[in-house]
Amino acid sequence: MPTDPALTDTAPRASQESQGQRWVEFAQIDNVRDLGGLPVITGGVTRFGMVLRSSTLQQATAADLRKLLEPLGLRTVIDLRLPDEVEREGYGPVAGSGVRIANLPIRKSPQSSLAARDLVPDKTRVDLTDLYGQLLAGSGEHIVEAVRLIIDPERRSVLFHCAAGKDRTGVLAAVLLDAVGVEHEAIAHDYVLTNERMQRVRDRLDALPSYAGLPPANTGILAITADVMLRFLANLHADHGGAAAWLRANGLTAAELDRLRDTLVQPVE
């Protein structure tokens, strides 16, 4: 599926070579890319080899697992799925690999029932920007905890994922990238890249018990447009002063925020 034409003019900001390096190919994991190579407003780019974003991992093959462990050096998986998803779908071979798994659900409310069906009751009709705002509001503690895992050198490299690797994963990715000063157009472009894998992701998820009945790719909950992410980031800044301020308000210390920048940003040499 083609990339959103609204963002074609942003592609040169992160070179085509960099975009190619960001995708990590697997046999049975569809939507994995490195958060490295994205331009930072103050100069430099995000580092490769620190953090991966992904779709669900439970169908990984033995070869996929070997690639995650070496050469990617995976030590920690941050699972953003809800408990009922985890119970039904599990982790596949990752569970017995020695990788630390932290289940930190991204949800609309800490008091929610934590059932996947409650995340989006109608999968065919949803305001994604509004949904992302609700996920942000309901997940402060878990997002801060995810940041603390990412800045711990003993836990890297880190991979975070939900089901498709688009919505809950997209919210965490946006918070991380905005907090260290990545340009909004580059964050939106990263979000839209999932379009390239959405059909494969949709077909895989629709065959699993937790996600059966998904709409066609690029509709409803599976829609992906730059405008959704750009509006989410605009709201984040208008309502909270940006991701860095939001993280501080939710308990991240100034020193931890500095460590996040040091972890994710490669300065200009």
C-alpha positions in Angstrom: 0.0 0.0 0.0 1.5 3.4 -1.0 2.7 5.9 1.6 0.3 8.8 2.3 1.0 11.4 -0.5 0.6 14.1 2.0 3.9 13.2 3.4 6.0 12.6 0.3 7.7 16.0 0.7 8.9 15.0 4.2 10.7 11.8 3.1 13.9 13.6 2.2 14.2 14.8 5.8 15.1 11.2 6.7 17.0 9.9 3.6 15.7 7.0 1.6 18.8 5.1 2.7 17.9 5.8 6.3 14.3 4.6 5.7 15.6 1.4 4.2 17.8 0.8 7.2 14.9 1.3 9.6 12.8 -1.6 8.4 13.8 -5.0 9.9 12.5 -8.0 7.9 11.2 -11.2 9.5 9.4 -14.2 8.3 6.4 -14.0 10.6 6.5 -10.5 12.2 5.2 -7.9 9.8 5.8 -4.4 11.0 9.2 -4.0 12.6 11.3 -0.9 12.3 14.1 0.9 14.2 13.4 4.3 15.7 16.8 5.5 14.4 17.5 7.9 11.6 14.8 10.5 12.3 15.8 14.2 12.3 15.8 16.2 15.6 14.9 19.8 15.6 18.0 20.9 17.6 20.3 18.9 15.3 21.3 15.3 14.9 19.2 12.2 14.4 17.8 9.5 16.5 20.1 6.6 17.2 19.9 3.2 15.6 20.0 0.1 17.7 18.3 1.4 20.8 14.6 0.9 20.3 12.4 -1.1 17.8 8.7 -0.7 17.3 6.7 -3.7 16.1 3.5 -5.6 15.6 2.7 -8.6 17.7 5.5 -11.2 18.1 3.7 -14.5 19.0 4.0 -16.1 15.6 7.8 -15.5 15.3 9.7 -18.4 13.8 12.9 -19.8 15.4 14.9 -17.9 12.8 13.0 -14.7 13.7 13.9 -15.2 17.3 17.5 -15.8 16.5 17.6 -12.5 14.6 16.0 -10.6 17.5 18.6 -12.0 19.9 21.5 -11.7 17.5 22.4 -9.4 15.8 19.7 -7.1 17.2 20.7 -7.9 20.8 17.1 -7.8 22.1 16.9 -7.8 25.9 13.5 -6.3 26.7 10.1 -6.5 25.1 7.5 -3.9 26.2 4.1 -5.4 25.4 1.4 -2.7 25.2 -1.5 -5.2 24.7 -4.3 -5.6 27.2 -4.3 -8.6 29.6 -7.0 -10.5 27.7 -5.0 -10.3 24.5 -1.9 -11.6 26.3 -3.9 -14.4 27.9 -5.4 -15.5 24.5 -2.5 -14.9 22.2 0.6 -15.3 24.4 4.2 -14.6 23.3 5.2 -17.6 21.3 8.9 -18.5 21.3 9.9 -15.1 22.8 8.5 -16.3 26.2 11.2 -19.0 26.6 14.1 -17.0 25.2 15.3 -15.3 28.3 14.2 -11.9 27.1 12.5 -9.8 29.8 8.9 -9.1 29.0 7.1 -6.1 30.6 3.3 -6.0 30.0 2.5 -2.3 30.2 -1.0 -1.9 28.7 -1.8 1.2 26.8 -5.5 1.8 27.6 -8.2 4.5 27.6 -8.5 4.5 31.4 -6.7 2.9 34.4 -10.2 1.8 35.5 -11.1 0.2 32.2 -12.0 -3.5 32.1 -8.8 -4.1 30.1 -10.6 -6.2 27.5 -9.5 -5.7 23.9 -13.1 -5.3 22.7 -13.4 -2.2 24.9 -10.5 -0.5 23.2 -12.5 0.2 20.0 -16.1 -1.1 20.3 -16.8 -0.4 16.6 -13.7 -1.3 14.5 -15.2 0.2 11.4 -15.8 3.7 12.7 -13.4 5.5 15.0 -11.9 8.9 15.4 -8.2 7.9 15.8 -7.0 11.2 17.0 -9.5 11.2 19.8 -8.7 7.6 20.6 -5.0 8.4 20.8 -5.8 11.2 23.2 -7.8 8.8 25.4 -5.0 6.3 25.3 -2.5 8.9 26.4 -4.7 10.1 29.2 -5.2 6.5 30.5 -1.6 5.3 30.3 0.6 7.8 32.0 2.1 5.4 34.6 2.8 2.7 32.0 4.3 5.1 29.4 6.7 6.5 32.1 7.6 3.0 33.1 8.3 2.2 29.4 10.6 5.2 29.3 12.5 4.0 32.3 13.1 0.6 30.7 14.3 2.3 27.5 16.9 4.5 29.3 18.3 1.6 31.3 21.4 0.4 29.5 21.0 -3.1 31.0 17.6 -3.4 29.2 18.7 -2.5 25.7 18.0 -3.2 23.0 14.2 -2.7 23.6 11.3 -3.6 21.4 7.8 -2.3 22.1 4.7 -3.6 20.4 0.9 -4.0 20.5 -1.2 -6.0 18.0 -0.8 -4.2 14.6 2.1 -1.9 15.8 0.1 1.2 14.8 -2.2 2.7 17.5 -0.9 1.9 20.9 2.6 1.5 19.5 2.1 4.7 17.6 1.2 6.7 20.7 4.3 5.5 22.6 6.5 6.1 19.6 5.1 9.6 19.2 5.7 10.4 22.9 9.2 9.2 22.8 10.1 11.0 19.6 8.4 14.3 20.5 10.0 14.3 23.9 13.5 14.2 22.4 12.7 16.8 19.7 12.0 14.9 16.5 10.2 17.0 13.9 6.5 16.5 13.8 6.5 15.7 10.1 9.0 13.0 10.7 7.0 11.5 13.5 3.9 11.5 11.2 6.0 10.0 8.4 7.1 7.2 10.7 3.5 6.5 11.6 2.4 6.4 8.0 5.1 3.9 7.1 2.9 1.2 8.6 0.7 1.5 5.4 3.4 -0.5 3.6 2.7 -3.5 5.8 -0.9 -3.0 6.8 -2.5 -5.6 4.5 -0.1 -8.3 5.9 -0.7 -7.1 9.4 -4.5 -7.1 8.9 -4.6 -10.6 7.4 -2.5 -12.1 10.2 -4.5 -10.4 13.0 -7.9 -11.3 11.4 -7.0 -15.0 11.7 -6.4 -14.7 15.5 -9.2 -15.0 18.1 -8.7 -11.6 19.7 -9.0 -9.6 16.4 -11.4 -11.5 14.1 -13.7 -9.3 12.2 -11.3 -6.5 11.3 -12.3 -4.1 8.5 -10.4 -3.9 5.3 -7.0 -2.3 5.4 -6.9 1.5 5.6 -10.5 1.8 6.9 -11.8 2.2 10.4 -9.4 1.2 13.1 -6.9 0.2 10.3 -6.8 3.6 8.7 -3.4 5.4 8.6 -3.1 9.0 7.6 -0.5 11.7 8.5 -3.3 14.0 9.6 -4.2 11.8 12.5 -0.8 11.9 14.0 -0.2 15.5 13.3 -3.4 16.4 15.1 -2.5 14.2 18.0 0.8 16.0 18.3 -0.8 19.4 18.0 -3.2 18.5 20.8 -0.3 17.1 22.9 1.4 20.5 22.7 -1.7 22.6 23.1 -3.0 20.7 26.1 0.3 19.6 27.8 3.1 21.6 26.4 4.5 18.6 24.4 5.6 15.1 25.3 8.6 16.2 27.5 6.3 18.3 29.7 3.7 15.6 29.8 6.2 13.0 30.9 7.5 15.3 33.7 3.9 15.9 34.8 3.4 12.1 35.0 6.4 11.5 37.2 9.5 11.3 35.0 12.3 13.3 36.5 14.4 15.9 34.7 17.4 13.6 35.0 15.5 10.8 33.4 14.3 13.0 30.6 17.9 14.0 29.9 18.8 10.3 29.8 16.1 9.7 27.3 17.6 12.3 25.1 21.1 10.9 25.5 19.8 7.4 24.7 17.8 8.3 21.6 19.6 11.2 20.0 22.9 11.0 18.1 24.3 14.6 18.2 25.8 16.3 15.2 29.5 15.5 15.0 
